[in-house]
Amino acid sequence: MSNLPSNDSPPLAPWIAAQRTTLLAQRGHAWLLQGPSGMGQYALGLELVRAWLCDAPTPHGACGQCASCHAIEVRTHADLCVLMPEVQMMELGWPLSEKAQAEIDDKKRKPSREIRVEAMRDAVEFSQRTSARGRGKAVLVYPAEQMNHVTANALLKTLEEPPGDVRFVLASEAAHQLLPTIRSRCLGHTMTWPAQADMLQWLQSQGLAADAATAFLRAAGGRPDDALAVARSGRSPQAWASLPQAVARGDVTALGDWTPAQAIEALQKLCHDLLAVAVGSAPRYFAAADLPKPPPLAALTRWSKALAKEARTADHPFNAGLMLEALVAQARNTLHSRQPTHSSP
């Protein structure tokens, strides 16, 4: 087993630090950081607001020592407003509003999976207040695509006529879903995709063995933050490598401790790789040697569509155990499909 660190924020990846320096050299009241998941949008967004609010910033970012930097570290900075779905706020240690926390504690509702309009209204009111520390204010929105239209329109009005001392950073993993008017009012930055060697070196600096770093980076489709998250979830490279053959046998225990959403994502990756192999391309998420023989393209296409449909309701299964059994049965049936044979007349 690799000696992984705790779930505290990992040291900043060098490619994030380089992008931070580039963006800090430019002026603008709103940035839109965009790219696929696992490329560090949240980390880069947080680095920008740290530097904007820091008492002694440098061209390369915040000092890390001042009262402002400490307040961000302990999630209590009076001039920083963080807008996220409540589920992610809680995962990342950001406090909810007193009203939202009370409603969740009293079990009146579950934590939201989108950015609530009430939180956006609080952010608009925050942006109009005077800076508490005198260095301006910052609003961090992540993932920005989790705003619904009402929430997005509330933000748009503030972006159109921003108060003088507030800056925004929107970090998105699906920027195409944002309102065009929001995109047009931000300076855009597409996240850098790091070199393979740099990603592997960084993952090893987090405590992963070299072979595990390679395996997890492949499982995450070459996305370093996602690879680290997979490693920290407790899964082993061996379990990932054995997954294709296990589901081909109909072995539900291969997905035994996975949520339906995680299981569907893994099966979508397997389906993707089998489609790639079937048309003569290289697999992306699994080693070629770990894959079963691809079934006919028609069967894979049907499976891909079925998984996409199931992904939309994966967070609300009637019975998670039964859903996993159904997913594995569906996978096994697909993987054992064969080309129809045409009998002679």
N, C-alpha and C positions, 0 to 999 in steps of 0.2 A: 504494500500500500504506500502511495506517496504521502509525504508529510505536508498536507495542505494547510495553509493559514486559515484563520477564522474568516467569517463573512464580512469583516470590516472592508472598507474601500481599499482595493489593491493600489500599490504605488502607481503613479501616473505612467501610462505607456509612453514611450518616446515619440510615437507618431501623434499622440494627442498633444503632448507638450509643444511639438513643432507647429501644429495647427493653431494652438493657443497664441503663440508668438506672432504668427502671421495675421491672425484676426485682431489682436490687440493693437497692431500698427495701423489699423484702419478705423475710421470714424463712422458712426451711424447709431441711430437710436433703437434699431431692431435688427436682429440677426435671425435667419432661418437656417438651422443646421439640418441637413437632409442626407439620407442614405439608408441602406437596409439595416435591419436590427443587428446588434452585436458589434457595431463599428464605433461606439463610444460617444454617441450624441449627448447623452446625459452627462457624462464625465466632462466633455468639452464645454457644454453649457454651464455647468457648475464652476468650472475654472474661469470662464469669462466673468460671471457675476462676482466671484471671489476677488478678481483683479479690479473690477469696477468699484467695488466697495472698500477695498483695502486702504488702510491708513498710510502705507508706504509701498505702493506698487512699483514693480520694475517692468521693463519692456517684455519680460518673460513671464509675468504673472504676479500673483499675490505674494506677499512676504511670508505668510504662514505663521507669523509670530504675534501680530498685533491683536488688539481687542476685537476688531472686525472679523479677522480670520477665525479667531476662537469662537465668536458668536455663531458664525456659519457652521463651524465644526460641531457645535452642540445644538444646532437647529433653533437658535433663539434670536437671530438677527432681526432688529426692528425694521430695517430698510430692505429686507428681502422677502418677496412673496413668491411662494412655490405653488404652482397649479398642476396637479396631477389627479388621476383617478385615485379615490381614497385607498383602494387596494394597494397601489404602488406607494402612496404616501406612507402607509403603515409598514410596508416591506423595507423602505429606505430610511425609516426613522424620522420622517417629517411629521410634526404635530398637526392634527386636524383642528378645525375651529371647535370652540366649546360646544356649540349647538350640534354640530355633526357628530362629535365624539359622544355626546350624551344620547343622541338618537340610536347610535350603534350599540353603546353599552346597555341601553334599555331594551335592546332587541326590537326596536320599532322598525328597523330596516337593516339590510346588509350593506357593507361598504360598497360604494359605487365602483363600477368598472369603466366609467367615462368621467370626464371633467364636468362637474355639476355647475349649472348656471348660477347657483347661489355662491359658489366659490369664486366664479368669475366676477360677479357683482361686488364681492368683497375686494377683489383685486383692483377693480376700477376705482372703488372708493380709496383703497390704499395708494393708488397712483396719484390721486389728487391731494393727498396729505403732504405736509412739509416733512422733509427728510429729518429723521431723528438724530443722525450722527453728522449731518452736514456734508456728506459726500455723495448725495443723490440716492436714488432708489433703483432696485432691479426687480424684474418679474421673470421667473423661469417657468416655461410651460413645456411639460413633457409627459407622455408623447402627444404632441400637438394635434395629431389626427383623432384623438379621443374627445375632442370638442364636438358637441352636436351643433346644429345650425343656430340655435338660439344663443348658445354659449359663444360660438364663433363671432356672431354679429355683435355681441356685447364687447368682445375684444376689439373688433374692427373699428368701432367708433373711437376707442382710445388710441389705437394705432394711427388713425387718420389725424387726430388732433392731440398728440401726446403732451402731457404736462412737461414743463421744461427740464426737470431733473430726473426723469425716470427712463430707464432703458430696458428693452425686452430681449430675451433670447427664447426662440421657439425651437425645440428639438423634436424632430419627426422621423419616424421609420416608414412613413407613407405620405410624403408631402403632396402627392398628386390628389389626395383626398381633401386637402385644405381648400378653402374658398380662394379662387384666383385673386380676389381683392386683398386677401391677407398676404398671399405670396408676393404680390406686387409692392406691398408696403414694407417689405423686409429686404435686407441685403442677404443674398443667398450664398450658402457655402455647402458644397458637396463633400461629404466625409472622405478622407483619403483611405484607400484600401492598402494596408501595409504589405510589405514584402513577406513572403513565407518565412524566410530565415528570421526576420525581426519578430514575427509573431511567436514562433517557436521559442526563441530566446526569452521573450517576455513571459510566456507561460511557464518555462522552466524556472524563471526567477520567482514565480509564485509558488514554487514547491512541487511542480509536476515533474515526473521522470520524463526523459526525452521521448521514449516510445509512447507514454501516455499522452504527452502533449501533441504528438503527431496524430494519434488516434482521435482524441477529443476535438482537435481542430478540423479533422475530416468530418466527424459527426456533426459539427456545427457549420458545415459548408464553408469553412475558411473564415469564419467570423470570430475574432479573438475573445470578445467579451462573452459571447454565447458559449464558446469552448470552456472558458473558466467556470461559467455557471453550471455546465454539464458536469465538470470535474467535481465541483463542490456539492452537487446533488447526491453524491455517494455512489454513483454508478461507476462501474469498472469498464475499461476498454474491452475486456474480454466479453462482458455481457453485451456490449453493443455489437461486437463482431459476430456473436453467435445468434443475434436476433433474427436475421433473415431465415436461417435454417430452422430455428425454433418455431417461427410462425408457419413455416411451410409444413411442419409436422403437426400443427394445430396445438402447440404447447402454450397454454394460457399463462403458465407461471413465468414465461419470459417477460410479460407485462404486469406481473402480479402487484407491484407496489406503485404502478404508474396511475396518474389520473387519466380519465378518458381523453382530455385535451392533449396530454403528453403522448399518450399512445397513438392518437390520430396523427400527430405531427411526425412521430417516428415512422409510422406506416406510410405517410405521404413521402417521406424521404426514401423509403425502400421502393415505393412505386415509381418515384422519379428516376432512381438509379436503374431499375429494370427497364423502364422506357428508353433510357439513354443507351443501355447495352443492346436493346432490341434493334435500335437503328444505327448501331455501329459506333456510338460515342462512349467516352469513358465515364464510369460512375463518379459521383461527387461525394456522397456521404459514407459509403461503405467501400472496403477494398473489394476489387473484382473477385478475388478468390473466395470471399465470404458470401457471395450471392448465389442463389439457385438459378437454374436455367430459366430465362425469361419465358413466360407464357405468351400466347398470341397478343399482338398489339390491341386488338379489339377488346380482349378481356382486361388488359391493363388500363385502357381508356375508360371502360365502365367503372373499374375500381377507383381510378383517380376522381371521377365525377362523384361517386358515392362517398368517398372520403371528404371531399370538399363540402358536400351537403351535410355530413355528420359533424364537421368541424364547427358549423354555425350554431349547433345546439349542444356542443360538448360540455359547456359549463353547467348545464342543467339536465343531467341524465336522471331518468326515473330511478335507475338502479345501476350504480357504477360497475359492480361485478358482472351483471348480465351484459352490460354494454361492452365490456372488455371481451367477454366470451364471444359475443356476436362479431366484434371486430376481427378477432383471431380466426373465427370460422370463415368469415368473408375472405380474409387474406389467404387462408389455406385453399379454399375453393378456387380462388383466382390463380394461385401459383400452380395448381394441378390441372388447370385448363390446358387443353391441347388443341391443335389445329383440327377442324372437322375433317373427317375422311369422306371422300366422295365415292360411293359405291358405283360400280359400273352398271349401266342399264341392262 
